Amino acid sequence: MMTKNQVNERQQMEILAIEQLVPQDHLVRKLDAAIDFSFIYPLVENLYSDVGRPSVDPVVLIKMTFIQYTFGIRSMRQTIKEIETNVAYRWFLGFGFHTEVPHFSTFGKNYVRRFADTDLFEQIFYQVLKEVADRGLLSADHVFIDSTHVKANANKRKFEKKTVRKESRAYEQKLQEELNLDRENHGKKPFSPEKFEKEEYKEIKESTTDPESGYYVKDERTKQFAYSFHAATDEKGFVLANIVTPGNVHDSHILQPLVEKVIEKVKRPLAVAADAAYKTPAIANFLLENQILPVLPYKRPMTKEGFFKKHEYVYDEHYDCYLCPEGQVLPYRTTTKEGYRQYASSPSICSSCPVIDQCTNSKNQQKVIQRHIWQDYLDMAEELRHHTEIKEIYEQRKETVERVFADAKEKHGMRWTVLRGLKKLSMQAMLSFAAQNLKKLASWAWNPLGNKGAHTYSVS
């Protein structure tokens, strides 16, 4: 039988507390029990004056951002609208039914006037991570690294073409020293410092809306201005460190600073797992020299179809030369300033070779092979790839860092951004990943039988 609601209770009056309206298993209760947000006060104490009008409680400001990023609300303006009508959010902030909610611009003004040039958000991120570690939930022996692109708040058709200087890489100084040593060992004159200091330039598209974003091209359909969020996670999916860059910065350039941050803030991992984009001689060298196992996948050779693969040319370590499939010796020729040794064949022999069309299409009929001075480290990483333990570690990527990014985009508003500029995007990354870590901690440590409102934990 169909029932019609005959009673309109909109005007009904009740005497109750806001505490009674929030379900006991609501996520805000778990968040509140997981960490004491009063740790924020000493972090911001020196940012406030002792005179003037009373400010909005800084804990309230930060909690508002945790509401935004935990529940995937698209902007602070919308977050304030949600807080005005959502009893659970009011309870989390410590507000009553009639407490006036701050204006949506309040956080923005505080960011500009107080927080912009501080490391407050990084301190908040690592305080949450410390809470995770103190509860025995952190497992950072194996670290998983990846990046995801976040669509910038910029029209992809509004840009200017500019010529800019190429950015230096983290390992540049080390590479210069070692390649000069390699040249000397081969009887070559080392490059002068001026050779390395000579600036190289490239042409880029710079957004007129958000100049700090980078033009990202994935395929013919995906062309946009974006930022890259680079993150390192542990075996349980807790984010250990993150760095934000323009979307046109290659992933492999950020692994070293990201791992260094993990070593500094958390611990030195035993192994680092990353996808094929990170499989470079420089990364293999950095990890192995720091006693860290590189966990890298198979990378398909980028050879033109119909030509011999590089592995078909055999390297003779003793004589420092290559042998081609037809048995010709390719002796060492030089070491370039990019760190590659070049081995070249004899054109007079190649000109009569029956398989030259499978070897090279150069006009002078000479085959040149390049071998990085750190290729031995990459070969070692390739050898490790076949070990069962390494395969098992790599398989965890889809359950750790890839899942973190999937959840961040689907549940925490990381698919695009309404902010502009690297500083603001770094703030978003820190708070968004902190919210994910806190949400996981709160869910795992929640004790429904504990005292209401108390910070109780039950961790197996």
FIDO-658105 format. One record per residue (C-alpha): residue number from 0; residue in one letter; x, y, z. Coordinates in steps of 0.05 Angstrom, whole numbers, plus 5000, padded with zeros to 4 digits. Example, Ala and Ser with C-alpha at 12.3 -4.5 7.8 and 13.67 -1.06 7.14 Angstrom:
+-----+---+------+------+------+
|   k | r |    x |    y |    z |
+-----+---+------+------+------+
|   0 | A | 5246 | 4910 | 5156 |
|   1 | S | 5273 | 4979 | 5143 |
+-----+---+------+------+------+
***
This chain:
+-----+---+------+------+------+
|   k | r |    x |    y |    z |
+-----+---+------+------+------+
|   0 | M | 5000 | 5000 | 5000 |
|   1 | M | 5027 | 5068 | 4981 |
|   2 | T | 5038 | 5116 | 5038 |
|   3 | K | 5035 | 5191 | 5033 |
|   4 | N | 5070 | 5235 | 5083 |
|   5 | Q | 5012 | 5273 | 5114 |
|   6 | V | 5053 | 5309 | 5167 |
|   7 | N | 5098 | 5369 | 5152 |
|   8 | E | 5150 | 5371 | 5207 |
|   9 | R | 5191 | 5428 | 5178 |
|  10 | Q | 5170 | 5475 | 5234 |
|  11 | Q | 5179 | 5424 | 5289 |
|  12 | M | 5222 | 5447 | 5348 |
|  13 | E | 5271 | 5402 | 5384 |
|  14 | I | 5319 | 5411 | 5441 |
|  15 | L | 5383 | 5375 | 5422 |
|  16 | A | 5458 | 5383 | 5414 |
|  17 | I | 5495 | 5382 | 5348 |
|  18 | E | 5534 | 5323 | 5377 |
|  19 | Q | 5470 | 5281 | 5372 |
|  20 | L | 5461 | 5293 | 5297 |
|  21 | V | 5529 | 5267 | 5273 |
|  22 | P | 5529 | 5191 | 5263 |
|  23 | Q | 5579 | 5155 | 5307 |
|  24 | D | 5615 | 5124 | 5248 |
|  25 | H | 5617 | 5187 | 5205 |
|  26 | L | 5685 | 5202 | 5173 |
|  27 | V | 5691 | 5269 | 5209 |
|  28 | R | 5690 | 5233 | 5276 |
|  29 | K | 5745 | 5187 | 5252 |
|  30 | L | 5787 | 5246 | 5228 |
|  31 | D | 5777 | 5283 | 5293 |
|  32 | A | 5798 | 5222 | 5334 |
|  33 | A | 5859 | 5207 | 5290 |
|  34 | I | 5898 | 5270 | 5303 |
|  35 | D | 5898 | 5330 | 5350 |
|  36 | F | 5896 | 5391 | 5304 |
|  37 | S | 5922 | 5437 | 5359 |
|  38 | F | 5992 | 5421 | 5332 |
|  39 | I | 5978 | 5477 | 5282 |
|  40 | Y | 5980 | 5533 | 5334 |
|  41 | P | 6056 | 5532 | 5346 |
|  42 | L | 6068 | 5527 | 5271 |
|  43 | V | 6032 | 5592 | 5257 |
|  44 | E | 6044 | 5630 | 5321 |
|  45 | N | 6098 | 5675 | 5292 |
|  46 | L | 6053 | 5692 | 5232 |
|  47 | Y | 6002 | 5730 | 5274 |
|  48 | S | 6007 | 5798 | 5308 |
|  49 | D | 5995 | 5811 | 5382 |
|  50 | V | 5952 | 5872 | 5366 |
|  51 | G | 5893 | 5886 | 5321 |
|  52 | R | 5826 | 5851 | 5310 |
|  53 | P | 5819 | 5778 | 5331 |
|  54 | S | 5832 | 5731 | 5272 |
|  55 | V | 5795 | 5670 | 5250 |
|  56 | D | 5822 | 5610 | 5288 |
|  57 | P | 5879 | 5582 | 5245 |
|  58 | V | 5858 | 5511 | 5263 |
|  59 | V | 5790 | 5526 | 5234 |
|  60 | L | 5822 | 5552 | 5170 |
|  61 | I | 5864 | 5488 | 5161 |
|  62 | K | 5806 | 5443 | 5179 |
|  63 | M | 5764 | 5477 | 5125 |
|  64 | T | 5817 | 5457 | 5074 |
|  65 | F | 5817 | 5386 | 5100 |
|  66 | I | 5741 | 5384 | 5090 |
|  67 | Q | 5751 | 5409 | 5019 |
|  68 | Y | 5805 | 5358 | 4999 |
|  69 | T | 5779 | 5299 | 5040 |
|  70 | F | 5710 | 5303 | 5010 |
|  71 | G | 5731 | 5326 | 4940 |
|  72 | I | 5696 | 5393 | 4941 |
|  73 | R | 5717 | 5433 | 4879 |
|  74 | S | 5731 | 5501 | 4911 |
|  75 | M | 5734 | 5538 | 4977 |
|  76 | R | 5672 | 5578 | 4957 |
|  77 | Q | 5633 | 5513 | 4950 |
|  78 | T | 5664 | 5486 | 5014 |
|  79 | I | 5636 | 5544 | 5054 |
|  80 | K | 5567 | 5532 | 5024 |
|  81 | E | 5572 | 5459 | 5046 |
|  82 | I | 5594 | 5478 | 5116 |
|  83 | E | 5535 | 5525 | 5124 |
|  84 | T | 5485 | 5469 | 5116 |
|  85 | N | 5524 | 5406 | 5135 |
|  86 | V | 5518 | 5389 | 5209 |
|  87 | A | 5577 | 5340 | 5207 |
|  88 | Y | 5623 | 5393 | 5178 |
|  89 | R | 5601 | 5442 | 5232 |
|  90 | W | 5615 | 5390 | 5286 |
|  91 | F | 5685 | 5378 | 5257 |
|  92 | L | 5700 | 5453 | 5260 |
|  93 | G | 5672 | 5459 | 5331 |
|  94 | F | 5615 | 5504 | 5307 |
|  95 | G | 5545 | 5507 | 5334 |
|  96 | F | 5480 | 5514 | 5295 |
|  97 | H | 5484 | 5590 | 5292 |
|  98 | T | 5560 | 5601 | 5289 |
|  99 | E | 5577 | 5646 | 5231 |
| 100 | V | 5618 | 5610 | 5179 |
| 101 | P | 5679 | 5650 | 5153 |
| 102 | H | 5673 | 5681 | 5084 |
| 103 | F | 5701 | 5639 | 5028 |
| 104 | S | 5756 | 5691 | 5015 |
| 105 | T | 5783 | 5686 | 5086 |
| 106 | F | 5829 | 5628 | 5071 |
| 107 | G | 5854 | 5661 | 5007 |
| 108 | K | 5870 | 5726 | 5043 |
| 109 | N | 5906 | 5689 | 5099 |
| 110 | Y | 5945 | 5649 | 5047 |
| 111 | V | 5969 | 5713 | 5012 |
| 112 | R | 5984 | 5752 | 5076 |
| 113 | R | 6012 | 5697 | 5120 |
| 114 | F | 6022 | 5628 | 5091 |
| 115 | A | 6047 | 5639 | 5019 |
| 116 | D | 6121 | 5643 | 5033 |
| 117 | T | 6123 | 5592 | 5090 |
| 118 | D | 6131 | 5517 | 5093 |
| 119 | L | 6067 | 5510 | 5135 |
| 120 | F | 6032 | 5461 | 5089 |
| 121 | E | 6094 | 5417 | 5084 |
| 122 | Q | 6098 | 5417 | 5160 |
| 123 | I | 6025 | 5397 | 5164 |
| 124 | F | 6036 | 5341 | 5113 |
| 125 | Y | 6095 | 5312 | 5153 |
| 126 | Q | 6059 | 5320 | 5220 |
| 127 | V | 6003 | 5275 | 5193 |
| 128 | L | 6056 | 5227 | 5167 |
| 129 | K | 6090 | 5227 | 5235 |
| 130 | E | 6024 | 5208 | 5266 |
| 131 | V | 6020 | 5150 | 5217 |
| 132 | A | 6091 | 5128 | 5235 |
| 133 | D | 6078 | 5135 | 5310 |
| 134 | R | 6019 | 5087 | 5303 |
| 135 | G | 6065 | 5035 | 5270 |
| 136 | L | 6028 | 5039 | 5203 |
| 137 | L | 6086 | 5064 | 5160 |
| 138 | S | 6124 | 5013 | 5118 |
| 139 | A | 6176 | 5051 | 5077 |
| 140 | D | 6227 | 4996 | 5060 |
| 141 | H | 6198 | 4994 | 4989 |
| 142 | V | 6180 | 5061 | 4958 |
| 143 | F | 6137 | 5070 | 4896 |
| 144 | I | 6143 | 5131 | 4852 |
| 145 | D | 6100 | 5159 | 4796 |
| 146 | S | 6068 | 5223 | 4772 |
| 147 | T | 6001 | 5246 | 4746 |
| 148 | H | 5980 | 5306 | 4706 |
| 149 | V | 5930 | 5356 | 4735 |
| 150 | K | 5895 | 5400 | 4684 |
| 151 | A | 5913 | 5473 | 4695 |
| 152 | N | 5862 | 5528 | 4702 |
| 153 | A | 5882 | 5556 | 4634 |
| 154 | N | 5855 | 5558 | 4563 |
| 155 | K | 5900 | 5514 | 4519 |
| 156 | R | 5889 | 5562 | 4460 |
| 157 | K | 5915 | 5623 | 4496 |
| 158 | F | 5991 | 5620 | 4495 |
| 159 | E | 6055 | 5653 | 4469 |
| 160 | K | 6114 | 5617 | 4439 |
| 161 | K | 6177 | 5632 | 4478 |
| 162 | T | 6250 | 5611 | 4476 |
| 163 | V | 6274 | 5592 | 4545 |
| 164 | R | 6337 | 5563 | 4575 |
| 165 | K | 6337 | 5488 | 4586 |
| 166 | E | 6333 | 5471 | 4660 |
| 167 | S | 6393 | 5435 | 4691 |
| 168 | R | 6383 | 5365 | 4720 |
| 169 | A | 6398 | 5343 | 4791 |
| 170 | Y | 6457 | 5299 | 4769 |
| 171 | E | 6488 | 5350 | 4720 |
| 172 | Q | 6550 | 5366 | 4761 |
| 173 | K | 6565 | 5293 | 4776 |
| 174 | L | 6557 | 5274 | 4702 |
| 175 | Q | 6604 | 5329 | 4680 |
| 176 | E | 6659 | 5306 | 4727 |
| 177 | E | 6652 | 5233 | 4707 |
| 178 | L | 6648 | 5243 | 4632 |
| 179 | N | 6711 | 5287 | 4634 |
| 180 | L | 6746 | 5231 | 4672 |
| 181 | D | 6723 | 5182 | 4619 |
| 182 | R | 6751 | 5226 | 4564 |
| 183 | E | 6818 | 5231 | 4599 |
| 184 | N | 6820 | 5155 | 4607 |
| 185 | H | 6810 | 5149 | 4532 |
| 186 | G | 6865 | 5200 | 4517 |
| 187 | K | 6816 | 5256 | 4500 |
| 188 | K | 6819 | 5327 | 4523 |
| 189 | P | 6768 | 5342 | 4578 |
| 190 | F | 6714 | 5394 | 4563 |
| 191 | S | 6726 | 5462 | 4592 |
| 192 | P | 6676 | 5491 | 4643 |
| 193 | E | 6655 | 5541 | 4591 |
| 194 | K | 6632 | 5484 | 4547 |
| 195 | F | 6584 | 5460 | 4600 |
| 196 | E | 6563 | 5530 | 4621 |
| 197 | K | 6542 | 5547 | 4550 |
| 198 | E | 6468 | 5556 | 4556 |
| 199 | E | 6421 | 5514 | 4513 |
| 200 | Y | 6352 | 5538 | 4494 |
| 201 | K | 6286 | 5508 | 4472 |
| 202 | E | 6221 | 5535 | 4446 |
| 203 | I | 6159 | 5525 | 4489 |
| 204 | K | 6086 | 5546 | 4491 |
| 205 | E | 6073 | 5590 | 4551 |
| 206 | S | 6003 | 5601 | 4576 |
| 207 | T | 5982 | 5674 | 4581 |
| 208 | T | 5932 | 5654 | 4635 |
| 209 | D | 5978 | 5612 | 4680 |
| 210 | P | 6050 | 5621 | 4656 |
| 211 | E | 6077 | 5572 | 4708 |
| 212 | S | 6039 | 5513 | 4679 |
| 213 | G | 6069 | 5470 | 4624 |
| 214 | Y | 6042 | 5449 | 4556 |
| 215 | Y | 6030 | 5375 | 4560 |
| 216 | V | 6021 | 5331 | 4499 |
| 217 | K | 6001 | 5258 | 4509 |
| 218 | D | 5970 | 5243 | 4441 |
| 219 | E | 5931 | 5280 | 4387 |
| 220 | R | 5870 | 5286 | 4432 |
| 221 | T | 5905 | 5304 | 4497 |
| 222 | K | 5939 | 5371 | 4490 |
| 223 | Q | 5931 | 5419 | 4548 |
| 224 | F | 5966 | 5463 | 4599 |
| 225 | A | 5978 | 5422 | 4662 |
| 226 | Y | 6018 | 5410 | 4725 |
| 227 | S | 6052 | 5345 | 4744 |
| 228 | F | 6042 | 5319 | 4815 |
| 229 | H | 6100 | 5272 | 4831 |
| 230 | A | 6092 | 5227 | 4892 |
| 231 | A | 6127 | 5172 | 4930 |
| 232 | T | 6086 | 5122 | 4971 |
| 233 | D | 6102 | 5065 | 5018 |
| 234 | E | 6078 | 4993 | 5013 |
| 235 | K | 6011 | 5011 | 5045 |
| 236 | G | 5996 | 5070 | 5001 |
| 237 | F | 6015 | 5126 | 5049 |
| 238 | V | 6045 | 5185 | 5011 |
| 239 | L | 6116 | 5198 | 5036 |
| 240 | A | 6136 | 5258 | 4994 |
| 241 | N | 6110 | 5299 | 4935 |
| 242 | I | 6136 | 5352 | 4887 |
| 243 | V | 6096 | 5394 | 4837 |
| 244 | T | 6126 | 5415 | 4770 |
| 245 | P | 6100 | 5444 | 4704 |
| 246 | G | 6068 | 5390 | 4661 |
| 247 | N | 6124 | 5391 | 4609 |
| 248 | V | 6178 | 5369 | 4658 |
| 249 | H | 6198 | 5296 | 4646 |
| 250 | D | 6184 | 5248 | 4703 |
| 251 | S | 6255 | 5221 | 4705 |
| 252 | H | 6283 | 5290 | 4724 |
| 253 | I | 6244 | 5289 | 4790 |
| 254 | L | 6260 | 5219 | 4817 |
| 255 | Q | 6326 | 5239 | 4849 |
| 256 | P | 6300 | 5300 | 4889 |
| 257 | L | 6238 | 5260 | 4908 |
| 258 | V | 6279 | 5201 | 4935 |
| 259 | E | 6326 | 5250 | 4971 |
| 260 | K | 6265 | 5280 | 5005 |
| 261 | V | 6242 | 5211 | 5027 |
| 262 | I | 6312 | 5197 | 5055 |
| 263 | E | 6313 | 5263 | 5092 |
| 264 | K | 6242 | 5263 | 5120 |
| 265 | V | 6227 | 5188 | 5129 |
| 266 | K | 6284 | 5138 | 5119 |
| 267 | R | 6329 | 5108 | 5066 |
| 268 | P | 6288 | 5056 | 5028 |
| 269 | L | 6315 | 4988 | 5008 |
| 270 | A | 6283 | 4990 | 4940 |
| 271 | V | 6250 | 5042 | 4894 |
| 272 | A | 6198 | 5020 | 4842 |
| 273 | A | 6179 | 5062 | 4782 |
| 274 | D | 6153 | 5052 | 4712 |
| 275 | A | 6191 | 5051 | 4646 |
| 276 | A | 6194 | 5127 | 4641 |
| 277 | Y | 6244 | 5126 | 4698 |
| 278 | K | 6289 | 5073 | 4667 |
| 279 | T | 6350 | 5116 | 4651 |
| 280 | P | 6425 | 5109 | 4664 |
| 281 | A | 6424 | 5169 | 4712 |
| 282 | I | 6369 | 5140 | 4755 |
| 283 | A | 6401 | 5070 | 4758 |
| 284 | N | 6467 | 5103 | 4777 |
| 285 | F | 6435 | 5146 | 4831 |
| 286 | L | 6397 | 5089 | 4864 |
| 287 | L | 6453 | 5037 | 4862 |
| 288 | E | 6506 | 5085 | 4888 |
| 289 | N | 6459 | 5100 | 4946 |
| 290 | Q | 6451 | 5026 | 4962 |
| 291 | I | 6379 | 5026 | 4938 |
| 292 | L | 6353 | 4970 | 4892 |
| 293 | P | 6322 | 4997 | 4828 |
| 294 | V | 6256 | 4962 | 4812 |
| 295 | L | 6245 | 4979 | 4739 |
| 296 | P | 6206 | 4943 | 4684 |
| 297 | Y | 6224 | 4919 | 4615 |
| 298 | K | 6231 | 4977 | 4566 |
| 299 | R | 6218 | 4963 | 4493 |
| 300 | P | 6276 | 4983 | 4447 |
| 301 | M | 6261 | 5046 | 4408 |
| 302 | T | 6290 | 5020 | 4342 |
| 303 | K | 6260 | 5032 | 4274 |
| 304 | E | 6223 | 4973 | 4245 |
| 305 | G | 6267 | 4932 | 4199 |
| 306 | F | 6333 | 4951 | 4232 |
| 307 | F | 6377 | 4911 | 4279 |
| 308 | K | 6362 | 4920 | 4353 |
| 309 | K | 6417 | 4949 | 4397 |
| 310 | H | 6426 | 4884 | 4435 |
| 311 | E | 6446 | 4851 | 4370 |
| 312 | Y | 6510 | 4892 | 4372 |
| 313 | V | 6554 | 4859 | 4424 |
| 314 | Y | 6595 | 4902 | 4471 |
| 315 | D | 6665 | 4877 | 4487 |
| 316 | E | 6682 | 4906 | 4556 |
| 317 | H | 6755 | 4884 | 4553 |
| 318 | Y | 6771 | 4918 | 4487 |
| 319 | D | 6718 | 4973 | 4496 |
| 320 | C | 6686 | 4963 | 4428 |
| 321 | Y | 6624 | 4936 | 4395 |
| 322 | L | 6617 | 4879 | 4346 |
| 323 | C | 6563 | 4884 | 4293 |
| 324 | P | 6521 | 4824 | 4270 |
| 325 | E | 6569 | 4815 | 4211 |
| 326 | G | 6630 | 4814 | 4257 |
| 327 | Q | 6658 | 4884 | 4243 |
| 328 | V | 6691 | 4920 | 4301 |
| 329 | L | 6663 | 4988 | 4321 |
| 330 | P | 6720 | 5021 | 4361 |
| 331 | Y | 6712 | 5078 | 4411 |
| 332 | R | 6711 | 5147 | 4378 |
| 333 | T | 6694 | 5200 | 4431 |
| 334 | T | 6652 | 5217 | 4493 |
| 335 | T | 6600 | 5271 | 4483 |
| 336 | K | 6583 | 5325 | 4534 |
| 337 | E | 6516 | 5289 | 4545 |
| 338 | G | 6555 | 5231 | 4574 |
| 339 | Y | 6552 | 5182 | 4515 |
| 340 | R | 6611 | 5144 | 4488 |
| 341 | Q | 6607 | 5137 | 4412 |
| 342 | Y | 6631 | 5075 | 4374 |
| 343 | A | 6635 | 5081 | 4298 |
| 344 | S | 6644 | 5031 | 4242 |
| 345 | S | 6689 | 5038 | 4181 |
| 346 | P | 6649 | 5065 | 4121 |
| 347 | S | 6695 | 5028 | 4072 |
| 348 | I | 6675 | 4961 | 4102 |
| 349 | C | 6602 | 4980 | 4112 |
| 350 | S | 6593 | 5001 | 4040 |
| 351 | S | 6600 | 4929 | 4016 |
| 352 | C | 6560 | 4898 | 4074 |
| 353 | P | 6501 | 4855 | 4050 |
| 354 | V | 6457 | 4877 | 4109 |
| 355 | I | 6473 | 4951 | 4111 |
| 356 | D | 6400 | 4968 | 4099 |
| 357 | Q | 6384 | 4934 | 4165 |
| 358 | C | 6440 | 4970 | 4201 |
| 359 | T | 6440 | 5044 | 4181 |
| 360 | N | 6411 | 5092 | 4131 |
| 361 | S | 6466 | 5145 | 4141 |
| 362 | K | 6492 | 5179 | 4079 |
| 363 | N | 6565 | 5163 | 4094 |
| 364 | Q | 6547 | 5089 | 4106 |
| 365 | Q | 6575 | 5090 | 4176 |
| 366 | K | 6542 | 5059 | 4237 |
| 367 | V | 6549 | 5097 | 4303 |
| 368 | I | 6528 | 5066 | 4370 |
| 369 | Q | 6522 | 5107 | 4433 |
| 370 | R | 6534 | 5078 | 4502 |
| 371 | H | 6523 | 5120 | 4565 |
| 372 | I | 6581 | 5122 | 4615 |
| 373 | W | 6530 | 5097 | 4667 |
| 374 | Q | 6504 | 5041 | 4622 |
| 375 | D | 6533 | 4988 | 4669 |
| 376 | Y | 6486 | 5011 | 4724 |
| 377 | L | 6427 | 5005 | 4676 |
| 378 | D | 6450 | 4935 | 4656 |
| 379 | M | 6451 | 4917 | 4730 |
| 380 | A | 6380 | 4943 | 4739 |
| 381 | E | 6359 | 4901 | 4678 |
| 382 | E | 6391 | 4840 | 4710 |
| 383 | L | 6354 | 4852 | 4776 |
| 384 | R | 6288 | 4856 | 4738 |
| 385 | H | 6288 | 4780 | 4729 |
| 386 | H | 6292 | 4765 | 4804 |
| 387 | T | 6227 | 4740 | 4836 |
| 388 | E | 6232 | 4789 | 4894 |
| 389 | I | 6239 | 4848 | 4847 |
| 390 | K | 6179 | 4825 | 4805 |
| 391 | E | 6137 | 4819 | 4868 |
| 392 | I | 6156 | 4890 | 4890 |
| 393 | Y | 6139 | 4919 | 4821 |
| 394 | E | 6071 | 4885 | 4822 |
| 395 | Q | 6053 | 4927 | 4883 |
| 396 | R | 6055 | 4991 | 4842 |
| 397 | K | 5982 | 4983 | 4821 |
| 398 | E | 5961 | 4975 | 4893 |
| 399 | T | 6001 | 5034 | 4920 |
| 400 | V | 6021 | 5095 | 4880 |
| 401 | E | 5973 | 5082 | 4822 |
| 402 | R | 5915 | 5072 | 4870 |
| 403 | V | 5934 | 5137 | 4907 |
| 404 | F | 5929 | 5176 | 4842 |
| 405 | A | 5864 | 5142 | 4822 |
| 406 | D | 5832 | 5159 | 4889 |
| 407 | A | 5860 | 5229 | 4887 |
| 408 | K | 5828 | 5242 | 4820 |
| 409 | E | 5762 | 5207 | 4833 |
| 410 | K | 5750 | 5226 | 4906 |
| 411 | H | 5794 | 5285 | 4924 |
| 412 | G | 5788 | 5335 | 4867 |
| 413 | M | 5856 | 5325 | 4834 |
| 414 | R | 5831 | 5316 | 4763 |
| 415 | W | 5837 | 5391 | 4751 |
| 416 | T | 5852 | 5453 | 4792 |
| 417 | V | 5820 | 5521 | 4802 |
| 418 | L | 5886 | 5549 | 4829 |
| 419 | R | 5943 | 5580 | 4789 |
| 420 | G | 6018 | 5581 | 4801 |
| 421 | L | 6068 | 5531 | 4828 |
| 422 | K | 6064 | 5555 | 4900 |
| 423 | K | 5988 | 5547 | 4903 |
| 424 | L | 5991 | 5480 | 4867 |
| 425 | S | 6044 | 5456 | 4916 |
| 426 | M | 5997 | 5476 | 4973 |
| 427 | Q | 5941 | 5437 | 4940 |
| 428 | A | 5985 | 5375 | 4932 |
| 429 | M | 6009 | 5378 | 5004 |
| 430 | L | 5939 | 5386 | 5033 |
| 431 | S | 5907 | 5336 | 4985 |
| 432 | F | 5959 | 5281 | 5000 |
| 433 | A | 5956 | 5298 | 5074 |
| 434 | A | 5881 | 5289 | 5072 |
| 435 | Q | 5889 | 5222 | 5038 |
| 436 | N | 5940 | 5199 | 5090 |
| 437 | L | 5895 | 5224 | 5147 |
| 438 | K | 5834 | 5191 | 5118 |
| 439 | K | 5870 | 5124 | 5113 |
| 440 | L | 5899 | 5132 | 5183 |
| 441 | A | 5830 | 5151 | 5211 |
| 442 | S | 5796 | 5091 | 5179 |
| 443 | W | 5849 | 5041 | 5202 |
| 444 | A | 5857 | 5069 | 5272 |
| 445 | W | 5783 | 5080 | 5287 |
| 446 | N | 5758 | 5046 | 5350 |
| 447 | P | 5682 | 5049 | 5351 |
| 448 | L | 5681 | 5023 | 5422 |
| 449 | G | 5726 | 5079 | 5448 |
| 450 | N | 5703 | 5140 | 5486 |
| 451 | K | 5664 | 5189 | 5444 |
| 452 | G | 5708 | 5246 | 5421 |
| 453 | A | 5771 | 5215 | 5451 |
| 454 | H | 5834 | 5201 | 5412 |
| 455 | T | 5831 | 5125 | 5417 |
| 456 | Y | 5866 | 5076 | 5371 |
| 457 | S | 5861 | 5002 | 5356 |
| 458 | V | 5915 | 4980 | 5308 |
| 459 | S | 5929 | 4907 | 5293 |
+-----+---+------+------+------+
***
